[in-house]
Amino acid sequence: MTSISIRVLRGTRIFLHILQAIAVSAFLFPFYQRHQRENWLAGWSKQLLRIFNIDFQVIGDLPKQVNSGHLIVSNHVSWLDIHLIHAVLPARFIAKSEIRQWPIFGWLAAKNGTLFLQRKSNKGAAAMVKVATNSLRNGDLVACFPEGTTSDGHTLLPFHGSLLQASIDAGSDIVPICIRYLDAQGKPDIRMAFLDEMTLVESIVSILRVSHGQAELQVLKPVTGMIAGD
């Protein structure tokens, strides 16, 4: 466990890091081309992980043609999952619409291309499939968490597969990713999980208590060749 002074130092650095994101998103993003936004987002996410002192390892091969449209499908343990994926594959995430209402973070998510889904509406899901399909056809990386919520990292929750239709309609590959947070013994580290009624602030404080975190992204073989009508 980290000392209080280290937690305060990290917390201050995180606050400044978020201020940087606000400034860049507000004043520079309107002038950035897509590859510039993606490069900045990857660098920002890597720096955030460094501030939390979280090392990560990629196992497997990342897509070589990242601008040809891929749907990234991952398990979901923590809000950190988004930044782990952004660090190696800057993507447009599909997220629940409630996140758009979060102070600051909802605005940042929107500025960074997040697609917001009305989860309780069948029409919302169908509309999101169309939006995601167009994004994939445009060459974007689109990412989603089919579990629909987070787990403690020990199990995989049932998948909600409706969003996978976007990959079929766009004729794009699906890139499965498995994320694990590990403790010093190589077991799932529940301190990284974002569970139940935990708030974002409570989760950040919990992670700040961890002296050294470890994360693993296992990139599995792409699922190819799925087209509408198969």
C-alpha positions, 0 to 999 in steps of 0.5 A: 500500500502506498503512503498518504504523501504518494497518494496525494502526489499522484492525485495532484498529477492526475488532476493536472493530467485531466486539465491537460485533456480538457485544454487539448480537447477544447482548443486543439482537437478542432484543428487535429486530423484523425491520426493526430487525435488518435496519437494524442489519445494513446499518449495521454492514456499511457501517461495516465497509466504511468501516473497510477504506476500501472505496467501493462503487457500486450500478448498477441498481435495488434491489428496491422491496418488500424484504419481499415475498420475493426470492432474491438470486443473486450471483457470489462473489469474497470474504467481503466480498461478504456485507457488500456485499450486506448494506449495501444488501439485508440478507438471510439468506445460505445458507452451507456448514455448515462456517462454523457451526463457525468461532469467533465468526464462525460464531456471529455468522452464525447470530445474523444468520439465516444458513441453513447447508447440508450441501453433501455431502448430497443430502438436505441440499440438498433440506432447504435448498430447503424452508427457503429456500422457507419463508423467501421465503414469509415475506417474507425476502430470501434470498441465495446464491452458486450457484458454491459457492466463490470465484473471482479475479473474472476469471471466472464458475465453473459454477453449482449451480442446485439452490437456485434451486428455492426461488424457483420453489416460493415463486413469488418473484423472483430478483434477480441481482447481479454483484460486482466489486472494481476497482483504480485502472485499473478492472481486477479487484483480486485482492487482495480475492479469498478464494482456495484455502487462504487463511485469513480472517485472511490475507485480512483482512491482504491487504485491510488492505494496500490503501490504497483499495478499490473495489467495484461491485454491478451489480443486474440485471433481476429474473427473475420469473414462475417458478412450480412446474410451469412 
